[in-house]
Amino acid sequence: MNGYIGAEQVLIVGKEMLIGSSWDPYETLFEDDGDTGYFYAVDTRLNDPVIDALHIYNVSNVTDGDKPSKVQIVWSNDGLKSALLINNYVHAIFDFDGKRGYCRTGFPPITYWSKDGHDWDESALDLFK
């Protein structure tokens, strides 16, 4: 995957953490709140800046969550796409230009920002070529 690593941190699934990276005016955040993992898209120009959220996992469903994992937030070279990688595997992508989020769980199905839903599409990886 081509791009710029904006943030990197060790994750223990179920241990609360928040990691973020920005490329003005956008920001993406990954949060594990102890129950779930979510990836958020933020537009810092807005009064209500969180524009979308992608479900990554339920802690109770991760079988090897006690093992340390590497979380990375990667930005495309144009700064208009951001990806969430866990152990070098892409779990989610936000395309700020196309107003679309993609995640492996496809949840939530539709939001006001990502009107076409969040279903995973392998072609989303082409956004980072």
C-alpha positions as CSV (number, residue, x, y, z in Angstrom):
1,M,0.0,0.0,0.0
2,N,1.4,3.3,-1.1
3,G,1.0,6.3,1.2
4,Y,2.2,8.1,4.3
5,I,2.0,6.4,7.8
6,G,0.4,9.1,9.9
7,A,0.2,7.2,13.1
8,E,1.3,3.8,14.6
9,Q,0.7,2.3,18.0
10,V,0.5,-1.1,19.7
11,L,-3.0,-2.4,20.3
12,I,-4.3,-4.9,22.9
13,V,-7.9,-5.6,21.9
14,G,-10.2,-4.6,24.7
15,K,-7.8,-2.2,26.3
16,E,-9.1,1.3,25.8
17,M,-7.1,3.3,23.3
18,L,-7.4,6.2,20.9
19,I,-5.1,6.9,18.0
20,G,-5.5,9.6,15.4
21,S,-3.8,11.2,12.5
22,S,-4.7,14.4,10.5
23,W,-4.1,15.7,7.0
24,D,-5.7,19.2,7.1
25,P,-8.7,19.6,7.1
26,Y,-9.3,15.9,7.7
27,E,-8.6,13.6,10.5
28,T,-9.1,9.9,11.2
29,L,-9.3,8.2,14.6
30,F,-9.3,4.6,15.7
31,E,-10.8,3.9,19.1
32,D,-11.1,0.7,21.1
33,D,-13.5,1.6,24.0
34,G,-13.1,-1.8,25.7
35,D,-16.2,-3.3,23.9
36,T,-15.8,-2.3,20.2
37,G,-13.3,-0.9,17.7
38,Y,-14.4,1.9,15.5
39,F,-12.6,4.1,12.8
40,Y,-13.9,7.7,12.6
41,A,-13.7,10.3,9.8
42,V,-13.5,13.9,10.9
43,D,-13.8,17.2,9.0
44,T,-12.3,19.8,11.3
45,R,-14.0,22.6,9.5
46,L,-17.5,21.5,10.8
47,N,-19.2,22.3,14.1
48,D,-20.1,18.6,14.4
49,P,-16.8,17.3,13.0
50,V,-17.4,13.5,13.0
51,I,-18.8,12.8,9.6
52,D,-18.7,9.0,9.6
53,A,-17.9,5.9,11.7
54,L,-16.9,2.4,10.6
55,H,-17.3,-0.7,12.9
56,I,-14.0,-2.7,12.9
57,Y,-14.7,-5.4,15.6
58,N,-16.5,-6.5,18.7
59,V,-13.9,-7.3,21.4
60,S,-15.8,-10.4,22.4
61,N,-15.4,-11.8,18.9
62,V,-11.6,-11.4,18.6
63,T,-10.0,-14.7,19.6
64,D,-6.4,-13.6,19.8
65,G,-7.0,-10.1,21.2
66,D,-4.6,-10.6,24.1
67,K,-1.7,-10.6,21.7
68,P,-0.2,-7.2,20.8
69,S,-1.1,-5.9,17.4
70,K,0.3,-3.0,15.3
71,V,-2.3,-0.4,14.4
72,Q,-1.5,2.1,11.6
73,I,-3.3,5.0,10.0
74,V,-2.1,5.5,6.5
75,W,-2.9,8.5,4.2
76,S,-2.9,8.5,0.4
77,N,-0.4,10.8,-1.2
78,D,-3.1,13.4,-2.0
79,G,-4.4,13.4,1.6
80,L,-7.9,12.6,0.6
81,K,-8.0,8.9,1.6
82,S,-7.1,7.3,4.9
83,A,-6.8,3.6,5.8
84,L,-6.8,1.6,9.0
85,L,-4.4,-1.3,9.1
86,I,-4.0,-3.8,11.9
87,N,-1.0,-6.1,11.5
88,N,-0.5,-4.8,8.0
89,Y,-4.1,-5.9,7.0
90,V,-6.4,-3.2,5.7
91,H,-9.6,-3.2,7.8
92,A,-11.2,0.1,6.6
93,I,-10.8,3.0,4.2
94,F,-12.3,6.5,4.1
95,D,-12.4,8.3,0.8
96,F,-13.0,11.9,1.7
97,D,-13.1,13.0,-2.0
98,G,-15.7,10.3,-2.9
99,K,-17.6,10.7,0.5
100,R,-17.5,7.0,1.1
101,G,-16.3,4.6,3.9
102,Y,-15.4,1.0,3.4
103,C,-15.0,-1.6,6.1
104,R,-14.8,-5.4,6.3
105,T,-17.9,-5.6,8.6
106,G,-20.0,-3.4,6.3
107,F,-21.5,-1.8,9.5
108,P,-23.3,0.5,9.9
109,P,-25.0,-0.1,6.5
110,I,-25.7,3.5,5.5
111,T,-25.0,6.9,7.0
112,Y,-25.8,10.4,5.8
113,W,-22.2,10.9,4.5
114,S,-21.6,7.4,3.0
115,K,-24.9,7.1,1.2
116,D,-23.8,4.0,-0.7
117,G,-23.1,2.1,2.5
118,H,-19.9,0.7,4.0
119,D,-19.6,-2.6,2.3
120,W,-16.1,-3.7,1.6
121,D,-14.9,-3.5,-2.0
122,E,-11.4,-4.7,-2.9
123,S,-11.2,-1.9,-5.5
124,A,-11.0,0.6,-2.6
125,L,-7.3,-0.5,-2.2
126,D,-6.7,1.1,-5.7
127,L,-7.2,4.5,-4.0
128,F,-3.7,4.0,-2.6
129,K,-1.9,3.3,-5.9
